């Protein structure tokens, strides 16, 4: 069970890092280099989506590490 969980964590981290690097070093700059209004809006929306995914991932990691905190009791 531990090996499966570790594999999923490493695979998720690798996927997140590859997607982030791809966005910030290839897709995002390519959209901004195009210079059209539509491309700039897509670049802004993609960056907002990346920030939301990053925030959600951080919240998930914190809640997983400390499941009893924030119970409201």
Secondary structure as UniProt FT lines:
FT   HELIX           2..22
FT   HELIX           23..27
FT   HELIX           28..34
FT   HELIX           37..65
FT   TURN            67..70
//
